Amino acid sequence: MKTTVKAITAMLAMVFAGTVWSLTPAEEKIAERIKPVGEVCVEGQECKAAQAAVAAAAPSGPREPADIYASKCFACHDTGVANAPKKGDAAAWGPRIEQGMETLVTHAINGIRGMPPRGTCGDCSDDEIKATVEFIVEQSQ
């Protein structure tokens, strides 16, 4: 009987301790700082974080050339960094435009002189690059 009472008392103590115990605000901050930044997902097992990341990264369709320019191209083509022709500068773009749109798109995709391949838009499709080049040319004639 004493063993049963001790076992029940121990179980009740564990249940009670689990329901009352909580982190202090300082401990919560520490736990937040040291929590894992990711998780390992094994194929065939449910992994909510990975599913959310895949859904967030899924392409939602082609982006607008003006939006791509504003987020990826403006840093060089608004300021002329590394001799990049400024958007709207017809004199700088004229000789480039004379080479033809195909050449301009090829240069944008593969890089030329100080411009790296795809500029700073590594996640742009070839079609998005082409549309953005056309947008810049339209603004620069």
Backbone torsions as a table, in degrees:
resi	resn	phi	psi	omega
1	MET	NA	-40.9	-179.4
2	LYS	-62.2	-37.5	-179.5
3	THR	-66.0	-40.7	179.2
4	THR	-65.3	-42.5	179.2
5	VAL	-64.0	-42.9	178.8
6	LYS	-63.4	-41.9	-179.1
7	ALA	-65.0	-44.4	179.2
8	ILE	-65.0	-41.8	178.5
9	THR	-62.2	-43.0	179.1
10	ALA	-63.6	-42.8	179.9
11	MET	-64.6	-42.8	178.7
12	LEU	-64.7	-37.6	178.2
13	ALA	-63.5	-42.1	179.4
14	MET	-65.8	-43.1	179.1
15	VAL	-63.1	-45.9	-179.5
16	PHE	-63.1	-44.4	-179.7
17	ALA	-62.5	-37.9	-179.4
18	GLY	-69.6	-29.2	-178.3
19	THR	-86.9	-23.5	-177.1
20	VAL	-93.8	-32.5	-173.6
21	TRP	-66.1	133.5	174.0
22	SER	-150.5	162.8	-179.1
23	LEU	-81.3	144.9	172.5
24	THR	-74.0	164.5	177.8
25	PRO	-55.9	-38.7	178.9
26	ALA	-66.1	-40.9	178.7
27	GLU	-66.6	-35.8	177.6
28	GLU	-63.6	-41.0	177.9
29	LYS	-63.7	-41.3	178.4
30	ILE	-64.2	-46.1	-179.8
31	ALA	-60.0	-38.5	178.4
32	GLU	-65.0	-41.0	-178.7
33	ARG	-69.1	-33.0	-174.5
34	ILE	-102.5	6.7	-179.9
35	LYS	-67.4	153.8	179.4
36	PRO	-61.3	144.6	179.7
37	VAL	-87.9	-9.6	-179.8
38	GLY	-159.2	-172.3	178.1
39	GLU	-146.5	155.4	177.8
40	VAL	-92.6	128.6	179.6
41	CYS	-112.5	131.2	179.6
42	VAL	-101.1	133.0	-178.5
43	GLU	-54.0	134.4	-179.9
44	GLY	95.1	-14.9	178.2
45	GLN	-104.5	148.8	179.5
46	GLU	-69.8	134.2	179.4
47	CYS	-141.5	95.5	-173.9
48	LYS	-63.0	-39.0	-178.8
49	ALA	-64.7	-41.7	179.4
50	ALA	-67.3	-40.4	178.2
51	GLN	-63.2	-39.7	178.4
52	ALA	-66.3	-40.0	179.8
53	ALA	-65.7	-41.2	178.4
54	VAL	-64.4	-42.3	179.5
55	ALA	-64.8	-39.2	-179.9
56	ALA	-69.7	-32.5	-177.9
57	ALA	-85.8	-10.1	-178.5
58	ALA	-62.9	133.5	-179.7
59	PRO	-63.7	139.1	-179.8
60	SER	-103.3	14.0	-178.0
61	GLY	112.3	171.4	-177.9
62	PRO	-64.6	142.2	178.5
63	ARG	-86.4	159.2	178.7
64	GLU	-72.8	136.6	178.9
65	PRO	-55.6	-39.2	179.5
66	ALA	-63.4	-36.5	178.4
67	ASP	-69.5	-41.1	177.7
68	ILE	-63.0	-46.0	178.8
69	TYR	-57.6	-47.2	-175.9
70	ALA	-65.8	-26.0	-177.9
71	SER	-104.0	-20.8	-173.5
72	LYS	-121.8	-36.5	-168.6
73	CYS	-100.6	-25.0	-170.4
74	PHE	-59.7	-33.4	-173.8
75	ALA	-57.5	-39.3	179.6
76	CYS	-94.2	-42.6	-172.7
77	HIS	-84.5	-3.6	169.3
78	ASP	-96.4	-24.2	-173.9
79	THR	-111.0	-18.9	-178.3
80	GLY	82.7	19.4	179.2
81	VAL	-55.4	138.0	178.1
82	ALA	55.0	35.1	179.9
83	ASN	64.0	25.4	175.6
84	ALA	-68.2	134.6	177.7
85	PRO	-66.3	132.7	-179.3
86	LYS	-75.3	139.8	175.5
87	LYS	-59.9	131.7	179.6
88	GLY	93.9	-8.6	-179.8
89	ASP	-89.7	92.0	-176.1
90	ALA	-60.2	-35.9	-179.7
91	ALA	-65.5	-39.6	-179.8
92	ALA	-74.2	-35.2	-176.8
93	TRP	-85.7	-23.8	-176.3
94	GLY	-48.9	-56.4	-179.7
95	PRO	-62.4	-31.8	178.9
96	ARG	-71.0	-42.5	-179.9
97	ILE	-63.7	-34.7	178.9
98	GLU	-62.4	-24.4	178.7
99	GLN	-71.2	-17.6	178.6
100	GLY	102.7	152.1	-177.3
101	MET	-63.3	-38.4	-178.9
102	GLU	-60.1	-42.0	178.7
103	THR	-66.1	-42.9	179.3
104	LEU	-61.8	-42.4	-179.8
105	VAL	-67.0	-42.4	177.7
106	THR	-59.5	-43.5	178.1
107	HIS	-63.8	-39.5	179.9
108	ALA	-66.8	-39.1	-178.8
109	ILE	-73.6	-44.3	-173.9
110	ASN	-93.7	-15.2	-177.1
111	GLY	90.1	155.1	177.6
112	ILE	-156.9	138.4	-177.3
113	ARG	44.3	-120.0	-176.3
114	GLY	-79.3	-7.1	-178.1
115	MET	-88.7	121.9	178.5
116	PRO	-72.7	163.0	175.5
117	PRO	-52.7	132.2	179.9
118	ARG	64.1	18.6	-179.4
119	GLY	59.5	-120.0	174.7
120	THR	-115.5	23.4	-177.4
121	CYS	-115.8	68.8	-179.8
122	GLY	-63.1	-20.6	-179.5
123	ASP	-99.0	9.3	177.5
124	CYS	-82.5	141.0	174.1
125	SER	-77.9	165.8	176.4
126	ASP	-58.9	-39.2	179.6
127	ASP	-64.8	-38.5	178.2
128	GLU	-67.8	-39.6	176.8
129	ILE	-60.9	-47.5	-179.1
130	LYS	-59.4	-46.9	-179.2
131	ALA	-63.0	-36.8	179.9
132	THR	-70.9	-39.2	175.5
133	VAL	-61.2	-44.3	178.3
134	GLU	-60.4	-40.6	178.2
135	PHE	-60.4	-47.1	-179.5
136	ILE	-63.4	-42.9	179.8
137	VAL	-62.0	-44.5	178.5
138	GLU	-58.3	-37.4	-179.1
139	GLN	-78.0	-10.3	-170.6
140	SER	-116.4	10.9	-179.5
141	GLN	-97.4	NA	NA
